[in-house]
Amino acid sequence: MARTVFPDDLVQAQKDWDRTYAALAAPRPRSTTVLRRRLLRLSARLVCHPFWSTAAGRSPAARVELHQVARDHDHEEETSP
């Protein structure tokens, strides 16, 4: 199965969303209002991205794949020296 090529800004927005969500889900998060607002802004950026109106973006599987790509990028950044 061919992997979808996502725009860099879309992958970055998903990575930022994942990190913000994790920070908000942590026990006793600081600045919950700031984190919630950031999560809302990132959610809007993700949902309204022009990629989703392309042929590659119309598949529901593309959204799942974006999550996986973002996680893979984060994992690569954590393990690189």
N, CA, C and O atoms as CSV, one atom per row, in Angstrom:
chain,resi,resn,atom,element,x,y,z
A,1,MET,N,N,0.836,-1.176,0.000
A,1,MET,CA,C,0.000,0.000,0.000
A,1,MET,C,C,0.886,1.246,0.000
A,1,MET,O,O,1.818,1.355,0.797
A,2,ALA,N,N,0.592,2.165,-0.883
A,2,ALA,CA,C,1.383,3.389,-0.982
A,2,ALA,C,C,1.066,4.329,0.168
A,2,ALA,O,O,-0.087,4.483,0.569
A,3,ARG,N,N,2.097,4.942,0.680
A,3,ARG,CA,C,1.891,5.898,1.775
A,3,ARG,C,C,1.487,7.247,1.206
A,3,ARG,O,O,1.973,7.663,0.155
A,4,THR,N,N,0.620,7.905,1.892
A,4,THR,CA,C,0.183,9.239,1.492
A,4,THR,C,C,1.270,10.234,1.867
A,4,THR,O,O,1.861,10.147,2.943
A,5,VAL,N,N,1.526,11.169,0.983
A,5,VAL,CA,C,2.481,12.236,1.274
A,5,VAL,C,C,1.680,13.429,1.796
A,5,VAL,O,O,0.870,14.021,1.083
A,6,PHE,N,N,1.931,13.759,3.050
A,6,PHE,CA,C,1.214,14.853,3.692
A,6,PHE,C,C,2.052,16.124,3.651
A,6,PHE,O,O,3.279,16.052,3.720
A,7,PRO,N,N,1.412,17.287,3.540
A,7,PRO,CA,C,2.155,18.548,3.616
A,7,PRO,C,C,2.830,18.677,4.984
A,7,PRO,O,O,2.287,18.250,6.003
A,8,ASP,N,N,4.010,19.267,4.984
A,8,ASP,CA,C,4.777,19.409,6.226
A,8,ASP,C,C,4.004,20.176,7.301
A,8,ASP,O,O,4.060,19.826,8.480
A,9,ASP,N,N,3.280,21.226,6.889
A,9,ASP,CA,C,2.550,22.007,7.889
A,9,ASP,C,C,1.415,21.207,8.519
A,9,ASP,O,O,1.067,21.435,9.677
A,10,LEU,N,N,0.842,20.286,7.779
A,10,LEU,CA,C,-0.218,19.441,8.317
A,10,LEU,C,C,0.354,18.437,9.322
A,10,LEU,O,O,-0.231,18.213,10.381
A,11,VAL,N,N,1.481,17.843,8.993
A,11,VAL,CA,C,2.140,16.910,9.912
A,11,VAL,C,C,2.560,17.644,11.182
A,11,VAL,O,O,2.389,17.128,12.286
A,12,GLN,N,N,3.109,18.845,11.027
A,12,GLN,CA,C,3.533,19.618,12.198
A,12,GLN,C,C,2.341,19.981,13.079
A,12,GLN,O,O,2.429,19.920,14.305
A,13,ALA,N,N,1.235,20.355,12.458
A,13,ALA,CA,C,0.033,20.682,13.232
A,13,ALA,C,C,-0.462,19.460,14.003
A,13,ALA,O,O,-0.900,19.585,15.147
A,14,GLN,N,N,-0.397,18.285,13.387
A,14,GLN,CA,C,-0.827,17.066,14.082
A,14,GLN,C,C,0.119,16.746,15.233
A,14,GLN,O,O,-0.332,16.349,16.307
A,15,LYS,N,N,1.419,16.911,15.028
A,15,LYS,CA,C,2.384,16.686,16.111
A,15,LYS,C,C,2.133,17.654,17.261
A,15,LYS,O,O,2.157,17.259,18.427
A,16,ASP,N,N,1.895,18.909,16.937
A,16,ASP,CA,C,1.606,19.911,17.970
A,16,ASP,C,C,0.313,19.568,18.712
A,16,ASP,O,O,0.229,19.727,19.929
A,17,TRP,N,N,-0.688,19.099,17.975
A,17,TRP,CA,C,-1.961,18.710,18.596
A,17,TRP,C,C,-1.726,17.560,19.567
A,17,TRP,O,O,-2.212,17.589,20.697
A,18,ASP,N,N,-0.979,16.544,19.124
A,18,ASP,CA,C,-0.709,15.376,19.990
A,18,ASP,C,C,0.016,15.794,21.260
A,18,ASP,O,O,-0.326,15.334,22.349
A,19,ARG,N,N,1.010,16.657,21.130
A,19,ARG,CA,C,1.770,17.115,22.303
A,19,ARG,C,C,0.894,17.941,23.247
A,19,ARG,O,O,0.979,17.794,24.466
A,20,THR,N,N,0.063,18.799,22.684
A,20,THR,CA,C,-0.819,19.631,23.496
A,20,THR,C,C,-1.840,18.767,24.221
A,20,THR,O,O,-2.124,18.992,25.398
A,21,TYR,N,N,-2.386,17.789,23.530
A,21,TYR,CA,C,-3.349,16.886,24.150
A,21,TYR,C,C,-2.696,16.121,25.296
A,21,TYR,O,O,-3.288,15.969,26.364
A,22,ALA,N,N,-1.479,15.642,25.070
A,22,ALA,CA,C,-0.763,14.905,26.116
A,22,ALA,C,C,-0.507,15.806,27.323
A,22,ALA,O,O,-0.637,15.363,28.464
A,23,ALA,N,N,-0.145,17.067,27.080
A,23,ALA,CA,C,0.097,18.000,28.184
A,23,ALA,C,C,-1.185,18.259,28.965
A,23,ALA,O,O,-1.163,18.381,30.190
A,24,LEU,N,N,-2.290,18.339,28.253
A,24,LEU,CA,C,-3.574,18.577,28.910
A,24,LEU,C,C,-4.043,17.338,29.685
A,24,LEU,O,O,-4.712,17.462,30.711
A,25,ALA,N,N,-3.695,16.163,29.197
A,25,ALA,CA,C,-4.119,14.916,29.839
A,25,ALA,C,C,-3.233,14.529,31.025
A,25,ALA,O,O,-3.576,13.628,31.790
A,26,ALA,N,N,-2.113,15.198,31.176
A,26,ALA,CA,C,-1.195,14.887,32.272
A,26,ALA,C,C,-1.854,15.224,33.614
A,26,ALA,O,O,-2.720,16.096,33.686
A,27,PRO,N,N,-1.439,14.529,34.669
A,27,PRO,CA,C,-1.981,14.867,35.986
A,27,PRO,C,C,-1.626,16.308,36.368
A,27,PRO,O,O,-0.480,16.738,36.232
A,28,ARG,N,N,-2.608,17.023,36.834
A,28,ARG,CA,C,-2.440,18.419,37.257
A,28,ARG,C,C,-1.719,19.289,36.223
A,28,ARG,O,O,-0.663,19.854,36.510
A,29,PRO,N,N,-2.288,19.392,35.033
A,29,PRO,CA,C,-1.629,20.219,34.015
A,29,PRO,C,C,-1.640,21.697,34.405
A,29,PRO,O,O,-2.569,22.182,35.052
A,30,ARG,N,N,-0.609,22.379,34.002
A,30,ARG,CA,C,-0.548,23.828,34.233
A,30,ARG,C,C,-1.190,24.536,33.053
A,30,ARG,O,O,-1.172,24.034,31.929
A,31,SER,N,N,-1.741,25.670,33.310
A,31,SER,CA,C,-2.320,26.521,32.252
A,31,SER,C,C,-3.337,25.768,31.399
A,31,SER,O,O,-3.221,25.741,30.173
A,32,THR,N,N,-4.315,25.168,32.030
A,32,THR,CA,C,-5.289,24.392,31.272
A,32,THR,C,C,-6.054,25.241,30.258
A,32,THR,O,O,-6.384,24.764,29.172
A,33,THR,N,N,-6.331,26.481,30.604
A,33,THR,CA,C,-7.044,27.350,29.656
A,33,THR,C,C,-6.207,27.580,28.412
A,33,THR,O,O,-6.722,27.521,27.295
A,34,VAL,N,N,-4.940,27.838,28.592
A,34,VAL,CA,C,-4.033,28.060,27.455
A,34,VAL,C,C,-3.955,26.793,26.599
A,34,VAL,O,O,-4.012,26.863,25.371
A,35,LEU,N,N,-3.826,25.650,27.248
A,35,LEU,CA,C,-3.732,24.385,26.514
A,35,LEU,C,C,-5.023,24.077,25.756
A,35,LEU,O,O,-4.981,23.617,24.615
A,36,ARG,N,N,-6.163,24.329,26.387
A,36,ARG,CA,C,-7.439,24.081,25.710
A,36,ARG,C,C,-7.615,24.989,24.506
A,36,ARG,O,O,-8.075,24.548,23.452
A,37,ARG,N,N,-7.257,26.236,24.655
A,37,ARG,CA,C,-7.357,27.167,23.525
A,37,ARG,C,C,-6.434,26.754,22.393
A,37,ARG,O,O,-6.800,26.817,21.220
A,38,ARG,N,N,-5.224,26.327,22.762
A,38,ARG,CA,C,-4.266,25.870,21.746
A,38,ARG,C,C,-4.809,24.627,21.034
A,38,ARG,O,O,-4.692,24.509,19.814
A,39,LEU,N,N,-5.393,23.714,21.784
A,39,LEU,CA,C,-5.956,22.506,21.199
A,39,LEU,C,C,-7.084,22.847,20.223
A,39,LEU,O,O,-7.189,22.242,19.156
A,40,LEU,N,N,-7.916,23.804,20.586
A,40,LEU,CA,C,-8.994,24.227,19.686
A,40,LEU,C,C,-8.455,24.852,18.406
A,40,LEU,O,O,-8.944,24.563,17.314
A,41,ARG,N,N,-7.442,25.712,18.542
A,41,ARG,CA,C,-6.844,26.339,17.351
A,41,ARG,C,C,-6.221,25.283,16.442
A,41,ARG,O,O,-6.399,25.312,15.224
A,42,LEU,N,N,-5.493,24.356,17.048
A,42,LEU,CA,C,-4.861,23.302,16.249
A,42,LEU,C,C,-5.904,22.396,15.606
A,42,LEU,O,O,-5.728,21.969,14.465
A,43,SER,N,N,-6.974,22.101,16.313
A,43,SER,CA,C,-8.051,21.279,15.751
A,43,SER,C,C,-8.652,21.948,14.521
A,43,SER,O,O,-8.888,21.299,13.502
A,44,ALA,N,N,-8.892,23.233,14.625
A,44,ALA,CA,C,-9.445,23.975,13.486
A,44,ALA,C,C,-8.468,23.974,12.313
A,44,ALA,O,O,-8.875,23.814,11.163
A,45,ARG,N,N,-7.186,24.152,12.603
A,45,ARG,CA,C,-6.175,24.147,11.553
A,45,ARG,C,C,-6.129,22.786,10.859
A,45,ARG,O,O,-5.998,22.708,9.637
A,46,LEU,N,N,-6.235,21.728,11.640
A,46,LEU,CA,C,-6.207,20.379,11.064
A,46,LEU,C,C,-7.441,20.101,10.210
A,46,LEU,O,O,-7.327,19.623,9.081
A,47,VAL,N,N,-8.604,20.397,10.744
A,47,VAL,CA,C,-9.860,20.080,10.051
A,47,VAL,C,C,-10.022,20.902,8.776
A,47,VAL,O,O,-10.540,20.401,7.778
A,48,CYS,N,N,-9.586,22.150,8.802
A,48,CYS,CA,C,-9.805,23.052,7.664
A,48,CYS,C,C,-8.641,23.079,6.677
A,48,CYS,O,O,-8.638,23.896,5.756
A,49,HIS,N,N,-7.663,22.211,6.849
A,49,HIS,CA,C,-6.498,22.228,5.965
A,49,HIS,C,C,-6.926,21.875,4.536
A,49,HIS,O,O,-7.736,20.969,4.341
A,50,PRO,N,N,-6.392,22.580,3.545
A,50,PRO,CA,C,-6.761,22.327,2.145
A,50,PRO,C,C,-6.453,20.910,1.659
A,50,PRO,O,O,-7.045,20.453,0.681
A,51,PHE,N,N,-5.542,20.217,2.324
A,51,PHE,CA,C,-5.211,18.849,1.911
A,51,PHE,C,C,-6.437,17.956,1.883
A,51,PHE,O,O,-6.544,17.084,1.021
A,52,TRP,N,N,-7.366,18.156,2.812
A,52,TRP,CA,C,-8.529,17.272,2.913
A,52,TRP,C,C,-9.475,17.415,1.731
A,52,TRP,O,O,-10.353,16.571,1.550
A,53,SER,N,N,-9.323,18.449,0.928
A,53,SER,CA,C,-10.175,18.596,-0.258
A,53,SER,C,C,-9.522,18.014,-1.510
A,53,SER,O,O,-10.102,18.081,-2.594
A,54,THR,N,N,-8.321,17.443,-1.376
A,54,THR,CA,C,-7.667,16.789,-2.507
A,54,THR,C,C,-8.113,15.332,-2.575
A,54,THR,O,O,-8.731,14.819,-1.642
A,55,ALA,N,N,-7.797,14.679,-3.673
A,55,ALA,CA,C,-8.171,13.272,-3.839
A,55,ALA,C,C,-7.558,12.402,-2.741
A,55,ALA,O,O,-8.227,11.523,-2.197
A,56,ALA,N,N,-6.308,12.643,-2.424
A,56,ALA,CA,C,-5.620,11.845,-1.400
A,56,ALA,C,C,-6.214,12.078,-0.010
A,56,ALA,O,O,-6.186,11.182,0.834
A,57,GLY,N,N,-6.743,13.255,0.228
A,57,GLY,CA,C,-7.265,13.590,1.541
A,57,GLY,C,C,-8.700,13.195,1.779
A,57,GLY,O,O,-9.188,13.298,2.905
A,58,ARG,N,N,-9.386,12.748,0.755
A,58,ARG,CA,C,-10.806,12.414,0.903
A,58,ARG,C,C,-11.038,11.072,1.590
A,58,ARG,O,O,-12.141,10.796,2.063
A,59,SER,N,N,-10.026,10.259,1.643
A,59,SER,CA,C,-10.164,8.932,2.256
A,59,SER,C,C,-10.133,9.052,3.780
A,59,SER,O,O,-9.256,9.719,4.329
A,60,PRO,N,N,-11.078,8.414,4.465
A,60,PRO,CA,C,-11.031,8.422,5.937
A,60,PRO,C,C,-9.725,7.821,6.469
A,60,PRO,O,O,-9.257,8.190,7.546
A,61,ALA,N,N,-9.153,6.907,5.713
A,61,ALA,CA,C,-7.898,6.280,6.129
A,61,ALA,C,C,-6.755,7.292,6.155
A,61,ALA,O,O,-5.776,7.095,6.874
A,62,ALA,N,N,-6.864,8.360,5.390
A,62,ALA,CA,C,-5.803,9.374,5.364
A,62,ALA,C,C,-5.673,10.059,6.718
A,62,ALA,O,O,-4.564,10.394,7.135
A,63,ARG,N,N,-6.767,10.269,7.397
A,63,ARG,CA,C,-6.704,10.902,8.727
A,63,ARG,C,C,-6.008,9.985,9.728
A,63,ARG,O,O,-5.229,10.444,10.563
A,64,VAL,N,N,-6.290,8.705,9.641
A,64,VAL,CA,C,-5.623,7.738,10.521
A,64,VAL,C,C,-4.135,7.696,10.186
A,64,VAL,O,O,-3.289,7.663,11.080
A,65,GLU,N,N,-3.830,7.698,8.907
A,65,GLU,CA,C,-2.430,7.661,8.491
A,65,GLU,C,C,-1.679,8.911,8.948
A,65,GLU,O,O,-0.507,8.828,9.313
A,66,LEU,N,N,-2.344,10.064,8.930
A,66,LEU,CA,C,-1.705,11.296,9.416
A,66,LEU,C,C,-1.288,11.137,10.877
A,66,LEU,O,O,-0.184,11.531,11.251
A,67,HIS,N,N,-2.150,10.570,11.692
A,67,HIS,CA,C,-1.803,10.344,13.104
A,67,HIS,C,C,-0.561,9.468,13.213
A,67,HIS,O,O,0.330,9.740,14.019
A,68,GLN,N,N,-0.505,8.413,12.398
A,68,GLN,CA,C,0.635,7.505,12.436
A,68,GLN,C,C,1.912,8.195,11.966
A,68,GLN,O,O,2.970,8.025,12.572
A,69,VAL,N,N,1.816,8.965,10.900
A,69,VAL,CA,C,2.987,9.686,10.382
A,69,VAL,C,C,3.511,10.662,11.430
A,69,VAL,O,O,4.720,10.758,11.643
A,70,ALA,N,N,2.610,11.382,12.080
A,70,ALA,CA,C,3.018,12.340,13.114
A,70,ALA,C,C,3.700,11.626,14.276
A,70,ALA,O,O,4.709,12.106,14.792
A,71,ARG,N,N,3.154,10.483,14.691
A,71,ARG,CA,C,3.776,9.708,15.775
A,71,ARG,C,C,5.151,9.198,15.362
A,71,ARG,O,O,6.093,9.221,16.153
A,72,ASP,N,N,5.259,8.739,14.121
A,72,ASP,CA,C,6.549,8.249,13.620
A,72,ASP,C,C,7.587,9.367,13.606
A,72,ASP,O,O,8.735,9.154,13.994
A,73,HIS,N,N,7.189,10.554,13.161
A,73,HIS,CA,C,8.110,11.703,13.146
A,73,HIS,C,C,8.565,12.043,14.557
A,73,HIS,O,O,9.746,12.300,14.792
A,74,ASP,N,N,7.633,12.044,15.486
A,74,ASP,CA,C,7.975,12.335,16.889
A,74,ASP,C,C,8.950,11.291,17.428
A,74,ASP,O,O,9.918,11.631,18.109
A,75,HIS,N,N,8.695,10.033,17.123
A,75,HIS,CA,C,9.565,8.952,17.599
A,75,HIS,C,C,10.973,9.098,17.010
A,75,HIS,O,O,11.964,8.882,17.708
A,76,GLU,N,N,11.059,9.462,15.731
A,76,GLU,CA,C,12.362,9.663,15.084
A,76,GLU,C,C,13.122,10.812,15.745
A,76,GLU,O,O,14.333,10.729,15.946
A,77,GLU,N,N,12.401,11.886,16.080
A,77,GLU,CA,C,13.048,13.034,16.720
A,77,GLU,C,C,13.552,12.677,18.121
A,77,GLU,O,O,14.607,13.148,18.546
A,78,GLU,N,N,12.794,11.843,18.831
A,78,GLU,CA,C,13.196,11.456,20.186
A,78,GLU,C,C,14.411,10.531,20.179
A,78,GLU,O,O,15.237,10.592,21.089
A,79,THR,N,N,14.527,9.681,19.168
A,79,THR,CA,C,15.618,8.704,19.139
A,79,THR,C,C,16.855,9.175,18.394
A,79,THR,O,O,17.900,8.529,18.475
A,80,SER,N,N,16.763,10.295,17.664
A,80,SER,CA,C,17.937,10.773,16.929
A,80,SER,C,C,18.898,11.486,17.910
A,80,SER,O,O,18.466,12.185,18.827
A,81,PRO,N,N,20.209,11.285,17.686
A,81,PRO,CA,C,21.194,11.883,18.617
A,81,PRO,C,C,21.275,13.376,18.540
A,81,PRO,O,O,22.058,13.989,19.265
